[in-house]
Amino acid sequence: MTAALLLAARGVGVVLAERNLHTSNDPKAISLDDESLRSYQDAGIESQVMSVIVPGTGTRYYGADDRPLFHARSAAPFRNGFPFKNPFAQPDLERVLMGALRYDSNVRVLLGAALTSIHLDSDGVEATTGGDSPRTIRARYLLGADGGRSTVRSLLGSTMSGRSHDDVWLVVDTTGDTRTERYGMHHALPERPHVIVPGLDGRCRYEFRLFPGEGEAGKEPEFELIERLVSRYRTITPDQVERAVSYRFHGLNADHYREGPVFLLGDAAHMMPPFAGQGLNSGLRDAANLCWKIAECLAGRLADSALDSYETERRPHAEAVIRSSERLGRVVMTTDRRLAEFRDTVVRNSLHTEEGRRFFEEMRYRPVVRYTDGLVDGDHPLVGTQIGQPRVFDFSVRRTVPFDSMVGSGWALVGVDVDAAAWDAVAPIARRLHAPLISVPLDDTIVVDERVHVAVDLDTLLYREFAPARGSFVVLRPDHFVAAVWSPDALDDAEHALERWGVPAALTLSDPLPAA
């Protein structure tokens, strides 16, 4: 649904075929990162999504003695303009997304339309759905975001690499809970590793490691087991169990994310352990990476070959997140007391150093999203990273806005302390990318140039983001990642990069900035 909204926001016509007759009532995913909320801002529905989340403050980890070890909050919890980790209930989010889809004129929603076949050809793909009203859908591209048991992946014959794990975990979603914390809790007790994530309106998720004889994956757990496990935190009645399931988790990654006009996203492309809370968030990263590229291709502003960069960029990061989640599970949720106590000693000793404290409390053990291959160019430290979203004063319209609102939804060229001659030199690149020209002055001056929109820093965050590129142009992609950092005297290299990315020559310059 998120991919459909991102495409529709860019003017792309979308048919959403869903096998079920309504949105899910199962509260599966439970945490949205700030990156994900930024994607919903790109789709134009951040206010609706914010209404169903708890603005979170990270995760608190407890040791083998059940005393707090550290609270992981991230280095800059609002760097993307939103709180860092945010509990939510998936049914609430799905209802918000479906409501937005039904009101979007670019989207046609088909419910009860299970996919039965796909046929690929040089013009795109033909998909057939079953159900009460079978249909044949003709499309240029097909996005398979249909879960871990993906029909699209099966019809393609796509394979996955990795492993499934033997440990059985019990997930219990409850109502009537009185917990008020705005953070998740990982209790690393070797006798019973478990996780607690409070939510909205008295909801709370409990996850417990099960031991042999307590339950099997896929079988409905007995209420007596649920009652016993949550008893240290609350009393519970059967009607307060919203969902309970025992499962084994997987660490699997599709060997390929693209076959011709068909793409795999989310759990259809990768499945990962829950310990880092990155399953859904990784899927939303997929959508944010792919959808702008498809929109640019359909508009004639990017070659179809550029879509190969989706797999090139996303698959390695998904693989890194899978392995990181597995390591986190082995260390944090170990059932070996000696190992657990050794872990706690190492962590507590590390917290006495600045480097160690930042490693744990800022979650530096998580894989950084940085693309080194794909639609990127050069080895500047900013290339392949996502620029944050500080508040800025848009000098052109005299108002305070999020940085994303200022640069617009397409490419952008940001000049960092560059002179008038440099703006002249970069004009052909701007025309080719259909990109606005944004000035970020680091020396507290204002550039008076009708071609240029000036971003004035309000809290030093903007300057901090762009300071490493002083004297250069930063090329921002529509997904807010830095494609390149080019100096004014090396713009011939820029033309070669645009050719390699598949950006055609542009005829006119369109300015996507708001007029007021």
N, C-alpha and C positions, 0 to 999 in steps of 0.2 A: 504493500500500500504506500509506503514511503517513497519508493522509486516512482510509482505512478504520479504522486503529488509533485515530486521534484521535476519530472518531465513536463507535467502539465503547467507548472509555474514558468517553464521556458517556452510555452506555446506549442508543445508537442501533443498531438492527438493520441490518446491511450485507450486501449480496451483492457480492463482488468477482469480476468476469468478466475473465479474462485470456486473450488469444489464444494465448499460448505454453503449452507443457506443463510447463515448469519455469522457475525463475528464470534470469536471464541470467548467462552466464559472461563477458560482455564488460565489462572494467573501464573504464566510460565516465566518469562523474563521479568526482572524486578529492579533493574538499575539502569538509568540513562546517564551517560557522561555528558560533559559540557560540549564536546564535539558534536554529539548527536543532537543536542538542543540547537546548536548553531545550524545544523542541516535543516531542522524544522523551521528555523527562521528563514532560511533560503526558500523553503516551500511556502512561506507566508502564513504559517499556522502556529508560531511559537507561543502566542498568548493562550490558544486553546490547549496546547500540550502542557504549558506551565500550570494550568488549572487542575491537572490531575497528578501532579508530582509533589513530593516533599523536597524542598530545596535542601540538599544534603550537605554534610560536612565530612565526607570520607568514610574511613573504616577504622575501627579500633581493634587491635589485636591483643589477645590475652595469652599468657604463657601456660606452662604445664601446672603451675600452682594457681591458676585462674586469676592471677593479678595482671593488671594492664601492662603490656610491653611498650606499645607506642600507638599513636593515632596518626594514620596516614591521611594527609589532606591535599597533597600536591603542592608544588612550589608557588603557583599562582592560581588559586581556585577559581578566579573569575577572568582568567586571561582570554578566554573565548567569549566573554560577555555573559556567561551563565555559571551557576554553581557547578562544582566539579563532579560529584556523584550524587544521583538523585533517585531515591526509592519511588516506585510507582507500581500500580497494578496493571498488568497487560490488558485485561478486558476493558479497563477505562481508556487506555491509549487506543486500542483498536476501534472503540466507538467514536473517539474523536477523529481518527483518520478516516473512517468510513463516512462520517458526517461531512467532512471536508471534500471527500471524493464525490459524494452525491450532489454537492452544490457546484462542482467544477464543470464547466461546459466542455472542457477538453477531454473529459473522462467518461467512458461508458462502462458501467459496472455490471457484470454478469455473475449472478450467484447460482449455486447449484450447477456449475458448468465445469465438470471435471475434464481435464485434458485427456484425450484418448490417442491422438497421433499428431506428429509434426512432419512436415515435408520441407526440406531446404532446397532452394534453387538460387540462381544468380540474381534474382530480383528481391529476395528476402525469404520469408517463411510462411507456410500455410499451416495453421493449427486447427484441429478439429476437437470440439468438445462434445461430451455426451449429456446425460441428464434428460429431463423432460422436454427440453427444447434444444436438440443438437444444432450446432452451428459450425460453420467453416469461417475462420478469421484469416484474412490476408494482412500481413504486416511486413514492414521493412526489417524490424528487429523483434526478437522474443527474449524476454528476461525471465529466467526461471528462478523465482524467489519462493519456491514452494516447499521449503523445509527439509529436514534431515532425510525423509523418505521421498525425496524429490522425484516426481513423475518425469519432469523434463530431463533430469540427469539419467534416469533409467532409459527413456526413449532414445537418448543420444548414445547410450552404451558407455557413458563416461565412468572412469574408475577413480577410486580414492586411495590415498596412501596414509599410513599411520597405524594406530592401534586402538582397540577398545579395551577398557580397563575392567578388572575383576571386582573392584570394590563396589559394594551396594550402598546407596545413600537413600534416605527417606526424606522427602520434601513434604512439609505440612504447611498449608496456608490457612491461617486462622482469622476469625473475627472476634469482636468483643475483647480485644487486647488493650491493656492500659499503658503500654510502653510509649514513651514520648521522645525517645532519642531520635536525632536526625542523622544518624550514622549506622552503618552495619557493624556487627560484632562477630569476630572470628575467635571462637574459644578453642584453643589448641590443646585441649586436655587429651592425653594419649588414651585414657580409659574410655572417652567418648568425644571425639572431635565433633564440633557442631558450629553452626552459623545462625545468627539471628539478624533479621532485617525488618525493623518496624516500618509501617506504611501509613497511608491515610485512613481516617475514619475507623480506627480500631483494628485495622488489618495488621497482621504480622506474619512473616515467614520464618519457619524453623526448619533447619536442615541438619540431619543427624547421620553420622556414619553407623551403619548396621554391621553386626557381627554374625558369624555363621549361626544359623538356626533362628534368627530374628525376622527374616524376610527375604524374599526373592525378587529380583528385578522383574517388573511388569505385573506383579501380583498386587492386588489391593491389600494394604496393610490393615491389621486388626485395630479397632479403636483402643483396645487395652494397651497396645504397644505405644500408640500415640500419646495416650493419657500418661503413661509411665515416663516417657521421655520428656514431655513438657512440664511435668509436675514440679520440677525445681524452680520454674518461673511463673506458673499460673495453674489454676484449675481450669478444666475445659469440659464441655459437653459435646456430644456428637453433632449437634446442629451448629456448633461453632467451628467445625472443620469444613472449610470451604473447598479444599482439595488436598488429597494425600496420595502420593505415588512413590513407589520404590523404583530406582533405576540405576543402571550403570552408565557412566559417562564415556565419551569417545574423544580421541585426539586424531581427527581425520581431516585431510585436505585433498580436494579434487586435484587430479593431475593436470587438468586444463580447465580454465574458466570460460574459454570461448571456443565455439565451433561454428565458423561462418557467421551467420546472423543471430546465433543463439548464445546467450550468456548465462552463467550460473552466479547467483548472489546469495549471501546469508548462509543458513544451514545447508542449503543445497550445494554450496561450494566448500564449506568448512564446518566442522563440529569440534567444539573444544570443551574442556572441563570448566566447571562453573566458578572456580576459586578466584579468578580475577574479575569476574562479572563482565566479561567481554564478548559473550556470544552474540547478543542482539546488537551491541555497539559496533562489533566488527561488520555485521551485515549492513548497518547504516553507513559505515565507511565505504563499503562496496558501492552502495547506491549513490552516495555523494561523489565518488570517483567516476562512475560510469555515466550517470545521467547527463551531466553537462556535455560530455564528449559526444553522446548520441545526438543531443540537441544541436550541437555545432555541426555535426556531420549532415544532419537533415537540412540545416540552413545553408549548406554549401560553404561553410567557413572552416571545415576540417575534413581531411581525407578519411575514407573508411579505414585505411590502414592504421590510423591513429588509435582506433579502438583496441588494437593489440596491446596497447599500453595498459589497459585495464588489468589484464593478467600479470603483465610485467611488474606493475606497481603493487597490486593488492596481494597476489599470492605469497610472495616472500614475507610480507608483514603478517598475514594471517598465520603462516607457518611459525613465525617467531612468537606470536601470541599463544598459539597452541602449546608450544614447548614451554613457554614461560608459565602458563597456567598449570601444566603438569608438574613442573618443578615446585611451584608454589604449593600445590596440593601435597606433594611428597614431604616438603619441609614443615609446612604449617599444620597439616592434618595427619602427621605421623602417629602411629599407635605404639611406638617404641619409646618407653619412658626415658631411657638413658639418652637417646637421640634428642628427645624433646627438651630435656634439661640442658644438654649441651647447646642446643639451638638457642635457648633462652639466655644462657650465659654469654654467648657470642653477640646476640642482639643487644643485651644490656651494656656490655662493655663497649660496643660500637657506638652506642648513643652518647657516650662521654666525649666523643670527638665530633667536630663540626661536620666532617665528611660523612661519618657514619650516621649521624642524626639526619642529615639531608637525604642520604640514600634511602633510609626507611620512611621518614615522615613525609618526604616529597615523592614517594613511590618511584624512585629512580630505578628500581628493579624491573619496571614495566618496559617492554620494547617501545622505543621511540618510533613514531611514524615519520620516516624520512625516505623519500624515493631517490634512489641513485641511478635508476634507469627508467626509460619511458619518455614522457613529455617534459623532460628537464634537460638543462644544458650547463656544463661546467661543474667545478668542485668548490665553489664559494660556500662557506658554512651555512648560508641561508638557503641555498638551493635544495629543493626537495622537502623543505619543512613548511609547516603551516603558520602563516602570520596570525598573530592574535587579533582580537577585536576590541581595542580600547575605545573609550569615548573620545571624540574629537570635535573641535569647532570647525565646521565647514565654512571657511571664510567667503566662499562664493555665494552661499545662500544665507549666511549669518545665523546659523543655528547649530546646536549641539546634537550630534547624531552618532550612532555606532559606526565604526569605520567601514563595515560592510555596506551600510546604506549609502555611504559617500562614494565608494568605488563602483557601485552598481553590480549587476549580476553577470557581467562578462569578464573579458580580460581587462587588465589595467596596467598602465605604465607609471610607476612611482619614481619620481626623480628625487634623490636624497642629496640636498645641498648641491645642485647642479646649476650652471649659469645659462643665460639666454641662448648662447651658441649651441649648447648641448640640447636644448629643447628643439632647436631648428634641425639638428642632426638626427634626432630620434623620430621626427614627424613621419617619415615613410614607414617605420616599424609600427607606429600607432595606427596609421591608416590600414595597414595589412591586418592587424589584429582587431580592428574596430574598437580600439581601446581609448578610454579617456586618459588625460594626462593629469596626474596628481603630484603636487609638490609637497614634500615633507622637509621643511627647513629646520635644520638643527641648531642654527645660530640665532634664533629669536628674531629673524627678519621675515618680511612678507614679500613674496614675489608678485609683482604687478604685471600680469601677462594674461590677456583675455583667453588664451588657449589653455591655461593651466588652472586647475582647482587646488586651492591651498588647504591642507589639513593642519590645523593648529593643535598641538598637544595640550591636554588639560591636566594630566596627572603623571607625566614622564613616561608612561607606558608605551606610547607611540614612538617616542624617540628611542627608547630602549630596544624596540623591535627592529628599527631601521638603521640604527647607528653603525652596525657592521658594514653597511653598504654606502657609507658617506662618499659622495662624489660619483655615484653610479646610478644606473636605472635598475629598479627591481621590477621584474615581469611577474605579475600576479595572475594565476589562472582563475577561472570562474569558481573553483572549489577552495580558493584562498591559499593554495600552495604556491610557493615561489618556484617558477619555472626556470628563471635565469637571473643573474646579476651581471649586467653589461656596463662597461665603462664607455663614455662617449667616444673614445678613440678606437673602439673595437667593434663598431656596429656592423662591419662587413661580416664578422663571425656570426652576428645575430641573424643575418639573412640566410646563412647556411643552416642555422638551427631551425628556423621557420620552415625551410624546405624539408628538413628531416622530420619535423613534427607533422607535416602534411597541411600546413596553413597556406592556402592559395593567395595569390596577389589580390589586394583589395582595390576597389575602384573609388569608394567614398568613405568618409569618416562619419560614423554616427556617434553622438554623444549620449550615453545611457544615463547620465546623471539626472536626478530629479530637478525640475525647474524651480521648485519652491519647497 
